[in-house]
Amino acid sequence: MNWLSSRSALLIGLTVALCGLAASVVLVVRAGSAGVRADAEDFGTEPVTSAAPGAPAAASPAPTGPTASGAAPAPAGAGEYGSPATPVSLPAPTRLSLPRLDLRAAVDPVGVTDDGRVAVPEDPRRVGWYRYSPQPGAPAGSSVIVGHVDSDDRGLGVLVALNDVRQGDRVTVERADGSRVDYHVVSRRTVAKQALAASGAFRTDGPAALTLITCTGPYLPDDGGYQNNLVVTAVEAAK
């Protein structure tokens, strides 16, 4: 499958593997997995509906891998892929939960692998916080959490539950210092994997939001697997 697409000061062509996300992850999926569907209806309005003003255009997609392609950005700064997108020092996320959906998952920080892919936890029961995006609770930008929708030999992924998310659903992110950030869902949208980089999902400025990304159908094995990404956006709840 395929899925993860980001953008920031420096854009790099990366391949995604969970469902066509935009940054890049590779994961083998089962065609026709029960519970993975393409009929979830989009709803709501994005806090920001387009890429941040002034950001460079997305790089050309890298050669497609077994399950996806896309353009993903990495922040400019130190190192080959740059430093974290936000200068704000905040504790890392450790657990994600959506109580109504009975979704609970440990969160691992993930970056970019040596071959230019976004590293996603192999265990479909865990999710990954893309560490080149702002930390949850940061004052601006999109904090990105990604996860598998299913797997070849471990069944459905925890983020398959996003098919049933509703506007207003509560999302909680627990952090390493014991604190938590509460959000509520404002939108769900289906984004073609080729369009994810330009969708604003990986923006590093603008209104603060939490963005959850996984794959969605249709699943076409001969065309790289899942063709779309399911992108759920939540904003911080009033304190």
N, C-alpha and C positions, 0 to 999 in steps of 0.2 A: 504494500500500500504506500501511502505517500502523504506527507503533510507538514508543513511548517514553513512559514515564510516570514521573514522579518525585514525591517529596514531601519537604517539609522544613518549616521554621518557617512559611513563607508559601506557600500553595498557590494556583496560578493555573491557570485552564483553558487548556490548550494543545492544539493539534492535532498528531498525529503522522503521519509519513509513511512510515515504512518498513515497517510491517507491523503497525501497531497498537501500537507501543511506548507508552510513556506520556508522554513529554515532548512530543515533536512533531517530526516531520520529514516533508517531502513528497517523494515519489519515485514515478516512474511505473514500474509493473512489468508484466511480461509474464505474462498468464494462461497457466497450464500450462507454465511454464518447467521444463525438465528439471532434476532434482536438488532441486527445492523440493517437499517433501512434507509430509504431515500425520500420518505414521504413526510418527514417532520416539517411542519409549516413554519416559515420564518415569521418573526414578529418583532415589534419594538423599533426604537430609533437609537442609532449609535450616538454616543457623546461627541464623536468626531467621525464624519462619514467618509473622509478622504485622507490621504496621506498628509503629513504635516507640511504646511507651506514652506517652500524653499528647500525641501529635501531633494536630493538628487534623484534622477530617474533610476528605476530598478535596473540592475545589470542584466545582461542576457542570461537566460537560464543555462546552467551547466548541462553537459550531456546527460541524458536521462539514464537513471539507474534501473534496477529491476522493478522498482515500484514507484518512481515518481520523479518529478522535476520541479524546479521553482527557483525564485531568486530570493536570497535571504541576506539581510544586512548584518554586519557586525559593527559595533561601535568603534569609532576612531579613538586612538589613544595608545597605550602601551601594548607591546606584543603584536603578534601577527593578526589577531582578531580584535585587539583593543581591550579596553578596560570596561567595567560595568557601565551601563548607560547613564546611571544617575550618580551624582556626587554625594547624595544624601546617604549617610551611614545608618542603616536600619538592620534589625535582625532578619536572618533568612527565614523563609517559610518552611515549616516542617510537616504540616498536615492540612489537607483540604477536606471540607465537608459540605454537603448539601443535604440538610436534615430531612426535608420532605421526600427526597429520592433515596434516602438511606445510603447515600454515597459518602464513603469515608476512605481516604487514601493518604498514605505517607507521601511526602514531597521530597524529591531529591534535586539538588541543584544540578543543572546540566549545561554544557557548553557546546563546543564544536569539536568534532573528532578530527584526527589527522588527515583524513581523506575528504574533509570539507562537509561533513554531515553534522546536523544537530544531534547530540547524544540524547537518546530517550531511554528511560529505564526499561530494561528487558522484561521485567515482571509487569504484565498488563494490569496488575492490581495496584501499582504505584504510578505516580505522575511525576513530571519533571518541571521545575521552574527554570525557564531560560534565563540564565544568570547575566546575560547581556541586556536584559530588559530591567526596568525599575523594580525594586522590591515592593511587594504588597505593602500598602500604607504610604508609599512615596507620594509627594504632593502633585506630581504630574506624570504623564505618560502611561503606557499600557504595560501592566505586569502580566507576563505571559506564562501560562501553565499548559503543558501539553501531555497527552497520554494516548495510548493505543486504544482503538475501538475493539479490536479482537486480536487473536494470535493463532498461529498454526497449531500449536499443541497445548495451549494453556487456557483455551476458551475465550470468553468475551472479556474485553478490557473494562476497567471501572468507568471510563468516560462514555461508554455506550448509554449510560443513564441520561446523557444530555439530550437524547432524542425526546425525552419526556419532560424536559425542563419547562417551567412556565414563567411568565413575566411576574416579577415580584418575589420569586423564590429566594430564600436566604442562602447566602454562601459565606462560609467562615474559613478564614485562613489563620491557623495557629502558627506562632513564630518561636524561634529558638530561645528567646528570653522568657517564654511563658505568656506573652501577650497575644492578642488576637486582633484581627481586622474583620469586621462584619460588612458584607456587601449585600445588595439585592440585584437580581437579574433584571436588565432593562431590554435586552434584545437577544435574538438568536437569528443567525443568517447562514445561508449556504453559499459558499464562495468557491468558484472553480479554482483548482490548485494553481493554475497559471496566473490567477488574479490576486492571490493572497498577498504578495509582496507590496502591491499598490493599494491594498484595502485599508491600511491604517492599523492593522492588528498589531504591528510591531513598532508603532510610533513611540518615540522617547520623550515627546513633549505634548502639550495640549492637556485637556482634562484627564485627571487620574481615573484609571479603570483597571479592572481585572478581566483578562481575556482567557477563556478556556478554549482549547482547540483540539479537535480530533478528526477522524475521517468520516466520510459518509458516502453513500452510493450515488450513482450506480457503480458496481464493481465489475470492471472489464479486464479480465486477466491479460488479454492480448494488447491492451492499451495502457499497461502500467498499474493496474489494480483500481483502487478507489479513485474516482474522478473529481471528487469535491471535498471540501473541508467544512465541518460544522463549527461555527465560531459563535461562542456565547459570551456576551459582554455583561459585566456587572459593575455597578458603581458603589462607592462606600456609603453605608447606611448612616443616617444622621445620628449623632451621638447625643 
